[in-house]
Amino acid sequence: MAFKSPVYNVISVPIEKIVPNTYNPNSVAPPEMKLLYDSIREDGYTMPIVCYYVKNRDIYVIVDGFHRYRVMLDYPDIRERENGRLPVSVINKRLDNRMASTIRHNRARGSHDVDLMSNIVKELHELGRSDAWISKHLGMDRDEILRLKQITGLAALFKDVKFGQAWRPVEDEYYEEEPAADCAEVSDEEKELAQTSVL
């Protein structure tokens, strides 16, 4: 069967059944939120909210579109005009893949909170995802992943990191070795000459 994008199956969902996820690291400043409100007021909702449907609770968890959802919550005129319903396209993915989807949406168009982003990396790590998986699915390079791990400060996140060995301790015997028999004594004159050439 051919792949069909979720956007071709947009449904109308009462806002009471829509809940935010707990991990979204995207943040929008007040001026941009006002601009989003103006856009929705003038043009209506032109893009659906992306959600995951939790059947046993009959709720839709937001994957992308939290701020469009917030506009309806915060502005009674929008809520009334839209009859308290939001356009939703549903994706059916496991939590780690939903988290990756959220990050991809955010990174493709906006900013994200660094502390929340580091928590995402931590949660994905706890779900058993490798740095390679995180890099591939979240579009990050290894240095960025390492910096985000450092923010969380959890040693467990570094268990798979390979560190270089630029310095190695020397065995104690090195300091106990006798000087080689063929080493000649350095004269006072040579010592003085070496000192003046350094200065």
C-alpha positions as CSV (number, residue, x, y, z in Angstrom):
1,M,0.0,0.0,0.0
2,A,1.3,3.4,-0.9
3,F,2.2,5.9,1.8
4,K,-0.4,8.6,2.5
5,S,0.6,11.7,4.4
6,P,-1.5,12.3,7.6
7,V,-2.5,15.8,6.3
8,Y,-4.9,14.1,3.9
9,N,-6.9,12.8,6.9
10,V,-7.5,16.0,8.9
11,I,-10.2,15.6,11.5
12,S,-12.0,18.2,13.7
13,V,-11.4,17.6,17.4
14,P,-12.9,19.4,20.4
15,I,-10.1,21.3,22.2
16,E,-11.1,19.6,25.5
17,K,-9.7,16.3,24.1
18,I,-6.4,17.9,23.1
19,V,-3.5,17.9,25.6
20,P,0.1,19.2,25.3
21,N,3.0,16.8,25.5
22,T,5.4,17.1,28.4
23,Y,8.6,17.5,26.4
24,N,8.2,20.3,23.8
25,P,11.3,22.5,23.9
26,N,10.0,25.1,21.5
27,S,9.3,28.6,22.9
28,V,7.7,31.6,21.2
29,A,8.2,35.1,22.4
30,P,5.1,37.3,23.2
31,P,5.4,39.4,20.0
32,E,5.4,36.2,17.9
33,M,2.5,34.8,19.8
34,K,0.5,38.0,19.1
35,L,1.5,37.7,15.4
36,L,0.3,34.1,15.4
37,Y,-3.0,35.2,16.9
38,D,-3.3,37.9,14.2
39,S,-2.6,35.3,11.5
40,I,-5.2,32.9,12.8
41,R,-7.7,35.7,13.3
42,E,-7.2,37.0,9.7
43,D,-6.6,33.7,7.8
44,G,-8.1,31.0,10.1
45,Y,-6.3,27.8,10.9
46,T,-4.3,26.9,7.7
47,M,-2.3,24.1,9.2
48,P,-3.6,21.3,11.4
49,I,-2.2,20.4,14.9
50,V,-0.2,17.2,14.7
51,C,-1.3,14.7,17.4
52,Y,-1.0,11.2,18.7
53,Y,-4.3,9.5,19.6
54,V,-4.4,7.7,23.0
55,K,-7.3,5.4,22.5
56,N,-7.8,4.2,26.1
57,R,-8.1,7.8,27.3
58,D,-9.8,9.2,24.2
59,I,-7.3,12.2,24.1
60,Y,-5.0,13.7,21.4
61,V,-1.5,14.5,22.6
62,I,0.2,17.3,20.7
63,V,3.3,16.4,18.7
64,D,3.4,19.8,16.8
65,G,1.2,22.8,17.0
66,F,1.2,23.7,20.7
67,H,1.2,27.4,20.0
68,R,-1.8,27.2,17.6
69,Y,-3.5,25.3,20.4
70,R,-2.6,28.0,22.9
71,V,-4.1,30.7,20.7
72,M,-7.5,28.9,20.9
73,L,-7.1,28.6,24.7
74,D,-6.1,32.2,25.2
75,Y,-8.4,34.0,22.8
76,P,-12.1,33.6,23.3
77,D,-12.9,35.2,19.9
78,I,-10.9,32.4,18.1
79,R,-12.5,29.7,20.3
80,E,-16.0,30.9,19.6
81,R,-15.4,31.4,15.9
82,E,-14.0,27.8,15.6
83,N,-16.7,26.3,17.8
84,G,-14.0,25.1,20.2
85,R,-12.6,22.7,17.6
86,L,-9.1,22.3,16.1
87,P,-8.0,20.7,12.9
88,V,-5.9,17.7,13.7
89,S,-3.8,15.3,11.7
90,V,-2.9,12.1,13.6
91,I,0.4,10.2,13.5
92,N,0.7,6.8,15.1
93,K,4.3,6.5,16.5
94,R,6.0,5.4,19.6
95,L,7.1,8.0,22.2
96,D,10.7,8.2,21.1
97,N,9.7,8.8,17.5
98,R,7.1,11.4,18.5
99,M,9.7,13.2,20.4
100,A,11.9,13.2,17.3
101,S,9.0,14.4,15.2
102,T,8.5,17.3,17.6
103,I,12.1,18.3,17.5
104,R,12.3,18.1,13.7
105,H,9.2,20.3,13.3
106,N,10.7,22.8,15.8
107,R,14.2,22.9,14.3
108,A,12.9,23.2,10.8
109,R,11.2,26.5,11.6
110,G,12.0,28.0,15.0
111,S,14.0,28.1,18.2
112,H,14.0,25.7,21.1
113,D,14.8,26.0,24.8
114,V,18.3,24.6,25.5
115,D,17.4,23.2,28.9
116,L,14.3,21.5,27.6
117,M,16.3,20.2,24.6
118,S,18.9,18.7,27.0
119,N,16.1,16.9,28.8
120,I,14.8,15.5,25.5
121,V,18.3,14.0,24.9
122,K,18.3,12.6,28.5
123,E,14.8,11.0,28.0
124,L,15.7,9.5,24.7
125,H,18.9,8.1,26.3
126,E,16.8,6.6,29.0
127,L,14.5,5.1,26.4
128,G,17.6,3.3,25.1
129,R,18.4,5.5,22.1
130,S,22.0,5.8,21.1
131,D,23.8,9.0,20.2
132,A,23.8,7.8,16.5
133,W,20.0,7.4,16.6
134,I,19.6,10.9,18.2
135,S,21.9,12.4,15.7
136,K,20.0,10.8,12.7
137,H,16.5,11.5,13.9
138,L,17.0,15.0,15.5
139,G,19.4,16.4,13.0
140,M,22.2,17.0,15.5
141,D,25.9,16.5,15.3
142,R,27.9,14.7,18.0
143,D,29.2,17.9,19.5
144,E,25.7,19.3,20.0
145,I,24.6,16.1,21.7
146,L,27.6,16.1,23.9
147,R,27.0,19.8,24.9
148,L,23.3,19.0,25.8
149,K,24.4,16.0,27.8
150,Q,26.8,18.2,29.7
151,I,23.9,20.6,30.6
152,T,22.1,17.7,32.4
153,G,25.2,16.8,34.2
154,L,24.3,13.1,34.5
155,A,27.2,10.7,34.4
156,A,25.0,8.0,33.0
157,L,24.7,9.9,29.7
158,F,28.5,9.7,29.2
159,K,28.9,5.9,29.6
160,D,29.2,5.4,25.8
161,V,31.4,8.4,25.2
162,K,35.0,7.5,24.2
163,F,37.5,9.9,25.7
164,G,41.1,10.3,24.4
165,Q,44.1,9.5,26.5
166,A,46.3,12.5,25.9
167,W,48.1,11.9,29.2
168,R,49.1,8.7,30.8
169,P,50.7,8.3,34.3
170,V,54.3,7.0,34.2
171,E,55.3,4.0,36.2
172,D,57.1,4.7,39.5
173,E,60.2,2.8,38.4
174,Y,61.0,5.6,36.0
175,Y,61.9,7.9,38.8
176,E,64.0,5.2,40.6
177,E,66.2,4.4,37.6
178,E,69.9,5.1,38.0
179,P,71.5,7.4,35.4
180,A,73.2,5.7,32.6
181,A,76.8,4.9,33.2
182,D,78.0,6.6,30.1
183,C,76.4,10.0,31.0
184,A,79.2,12.6,31.6
185,E,79.1,15.1,34.4
186,V,78.1,18.6,33.3
187,S,80.7,21.2,34.2
188,D,79.9,24.5,36.0
189,E,81.0,26.3,32.9
190,E,78.5,24.4,30.7
191,K,75.7,25.1,33.3
192,E,76.4,28.8,33.2
193,L,76.5,28.8,29.4
194,A,73.2,27.0,29.2
195,Q,71.6,29.5,31.7
196,T,72.8,32.6,29.8
197,S,71.6,31.2,26.4
198,V,68.1,30.7,27.9
199,L,68.0,34.2,29.2
